[in-house]
Amino acid sequence: MRQTREVIRMGYIRRPAYYKAFRCIGSDCTENCCIGWEIDVDEDSLAYYETVPGDFGERLRASIAPADAQTGEPAHFRLDAEERCPLLNDCNLCEVLLHLGEDKMAQICTDHPRYYEWFSDGREDGLGLCCEAAAELILAQIGAPAFDVTEADGVSETGTEAETELENVLFSMRNALFRLACEDAPFDDKADRLYRTAKAQQEQYDDLLFPFPEDEDADETDEDTASWSQAFWRESTLTSLLEMLLGFEINKDDWRTLLTGAKARLPEIIARREAFLQAYQGKHHEYDNLLTYFLYRHFMKALGDDAVQDKVQLALVSTAVIQLLDVYEWLAKGEVTHWAQICICKAYSREIEYNEDNTEQLAAFSVLDEME
């Protein structure tokens, strides 16, 4: 999806209702976002840092690797041997904030874990699941997703009428998916309905883009009636999926350990999953919230590649993988504590959502093909 264009008009800002409750917990965070992440420095911040006087200014500039025109890599802070930002002190507090103030931090440092998507008539903001404070808010929601919508200057793009029409079609489709995600129904039934709805939405969207006479004699295919959830929870499917995840670039060893442990116990995970769902019955709303989160964050990216069904597939696979890891945690430790669930969610997001190659491969992973 287009991420940047000149914004010149009054428009809406849509945010999940929990967005306003977010607060960074700073040094209390167990997985500091200044550790293990490459932190880019935007041009405005870089220009200001060139003017900072004194010893701190010299140390600040020495901490930044310049942009590389050949590779296209932007300027960024040089991480130390422990992959810590060099300006993160022993108390896990940012020295730029302490010396210069919050408004002088690099843009990504100010924004994270917030993310933004721009549209013809406005913008959507969200919180990334990789942050434990954000994950706490996302998992806690009960019932249908609620959003706050406000008007603001400078958030609306000058899109064409055709672009606006496509956006509105996709927004309407996403709303239908939100309703399905929050139905009072077993997870597998819900996943199957979401999959079938996404397939129909893809056909509808394709007809809008490429209108051809409808083939009234088209036969129903096996894929039209197949159960997505039955295909997903087969050992062969899960083995292929976990091997794919293990083949991705892995940022932290705890994720590799989690995937490897789950892969080794797949037959038991599949056999005991129903017992886990009974034991975890009071928290099934967390999976509704995760489906909603992944749909909100990723579905509208279909504007960029027209792959409506893939975006729903990504939400389904992502939520089901987290559930699979929950079952593994339950088998290994006898329970899934609230903190364990937050850790599983933030690890998944950290390892998958911030690498476009990973999300594209998962979106294209054909669950039903694994049945053949």
Residue pairs with C-beta under 8 A, 6 or more apart in sequence:
1 117
1 300
1 301
1 303
1 304
2 118
2 303
2 304
3 117
3 118
4 118
5 118
5 157
5 158
6 157
6 158
7 118
7 154
7 155
7 156
7 157
8 154
8 156
8 158
9 154
9 156
9 157
9 158
10 151
10 152
10 153
10 155
10 156
11 121
11 122
11 123
11 151
11 152
11 155
11 156
11 157
12 121
12 122
12 123
12 149
12 150
12 151
12 152
12 155
12 156
13 122
13 123
13 124
13 125
13 149
13 150
13 151
13 152
13 155
14 122
14 123
14 124
14 125
14 147
14 148
14 149
15 124
15 125
15 126
15 147
15 148
15 149
16 126
16 127
16 138
16 145
16 146
16 147
16 148
16 296
17 145
17 146
17 147
17 148
18 127
18 137
18 138
18 140
18 141
19 125
19 126
19 127
19 148
20 148
21 137
22 114
22 127
22 133
22 134
22 137
23 133
24 133
25 132
25 133
26 92
26 93
27 91
27 92
27 93
29 92
29 131
29 132
29 133
30 132
31 132
31 346
31 350
32 88
32 92
33 112
33 113
33 130
33 131
34 84
34 85
34 87
34 88
34 92
34 94
34 109
35 82
35 83
35 84
35 85
35 88
36 83
36 251
36 252
38 76
38 77
38 79
39 76
39 77
39 79
39 85
39 106
39 108
39 109
40 74
40 75
40 76
40 106
40 108
41 49
41 64
41 74
41 75
41 76
41 77
41 106
42 74
42 106
42 107
42 108
44 107
45 104
45 105
45 106
45 107
46 64
46 75
48 104
49 57
49 60
49 61
49 64
50 61
51 57
52 60
52 61
52 100
56 95
56 99
59 87
60 87
60 96
63 77
63 78
63 85
63 86
63 87
64 75
64 76
64 77
64 78
65 75
65 76
65 77
65 78
66 75
67 73
67 74
67 75
77 85
77 86
77 87
77 106
78 86
79 85
79 86
80 86
85 94
87 94
87 95
87 96
88 94
88 95
89 95
89 98
94 105
94 109
96 104
96 105
96 106
96 109
97 104
97 105
102 110
103 110
112 128
112 131
113 127
113 128
113 130
113 131
113 134
114 125
114 126
114 127
114 128
115 125
115 126
115 127
115 128
115 297
116 123
116 124
116 125
116 126
117 123
117 124
117 126
117 300
117 301
118 155
118 157
119 156
119 157
119 159
119 167
119 300
120 156
120 157
120 158
120 159
120 160
120 163
120 164
120 167
121 156
121 159
121 164
121 167
122 155
122 156
123 155
123 156
124 296
124 300
126 293
126 296
126 297
127 134
127 137
127 138
128 134
128 297
128 349
128 353
128 354
129 135
129 138
129 290
129 293
129 345
129 346
129 348
129 349
129 353
130 346
130 349
130 350
130 353
130 354
131 346
132 342
132 343
132 346
135 342
135 345
135 346
135 349
136 342
138 289
138 290
138 293
138 345
139 286
139 289
139 290
139 338
139 341
139 342
139 345
140 289
141 285
141 289
141 292
142 285
143 182
143 285
144 178
144 179
144 182
145 178
145 182
145 292
145 296
159 167
163 303
166 208
166 303
167 300
167 303
169 205
169 208
170 205
170 299
170 300
170 302
170 303
170 308
171 300
173 201
173 204
173 205
173 299
173 308
174 295
174 296
174 299
174 300
176 197
176 201
177 194
177 197
177 198
177 295
177 299
177 312
178 292
178 295
178 296
180 190
180 193
180 194
180 197
181 190
181 194
181 288
181 291
181 292
181 295
182 288
182 292
183 190
183 193
185 193
187 229
187 277
187 284
187 287
187 323
188 227
188 229
188 230
188 233
189 229
190 288
190 291
191 228
191 229
191 232
191 316
191 320
192 227
192 228
192 229
194 228
194 291
194 312
194 315
194 316
195 228
195 312
195 313
195 316
196 224
196 228
197 312
198 308
198 309
198 311
198 312
198 313
199 223
199 224
199 309
201 308
201 309
201 312
202 307
202 308
202 309
205 302
205 306
205 308
206 306
207 214
209 306
223 368
226 368
226 371
228 316
228 367
228 368
229 320
231 237
231 367
231 368
231 370
231 371
232 238
232 316
232 317
232 320
232 367
233 270
233 273
234 270
234 370
234 371
235 266
235 267
235 270
236 370
237 367
237 370
237 371
238 266
238 269
238 270
238 324
239 263
239 266
240 365
240 370
241 317
241 321
241 365
242 259
242 262
242 263
242 266
243 263
244 361
244 362
244 365
245 259
245 321
245 351
245 352
246 256
246 259
246 260
246 263
248 351
248 352
248 355
248 357
248 358
248 361
249 355
249 358
250 256
250 351
251 350
251 351
252 347
252 350
252 351
254 347
255 347
255 350
255 351
258 325
258 328
258 344
258 347
261 328
261 332
262 269
262 324
262 325
262 328
265 328
265 331
268 331
269 324
269 327
269 328
269 331
272 327
272 330
272 331
273 327
276 326
276 327
276 330
276 331
277 284
279 330
280 326
280 330
280 336
283 341
286 341
287 319
287 322
287 323
290 318
290 319
290 322
290 345
291 315
291 316
291 319
294 314
294 315
294 318
294 319
295 311
295 312
295 315
297 353
298 311
298 314
298 315
298 359
298 363
299 308
299 311
299 312
299 315
301 311
302 308
302 310
302 311
307 363
310 363
310 364
311 363
313 362
313 363
313 364
313 365
313 367
314 359
314 362
314 363
316 367
317 362
317 363
317 365
317 367
318 348
318 352
318 362
321 348
322 344
322 345
322 348
325 344
325 348
326 336
326 341
326 344
329 336
329 340
329 344
330 336
333 340
351 358
352 358
352 359
352 362
353 359
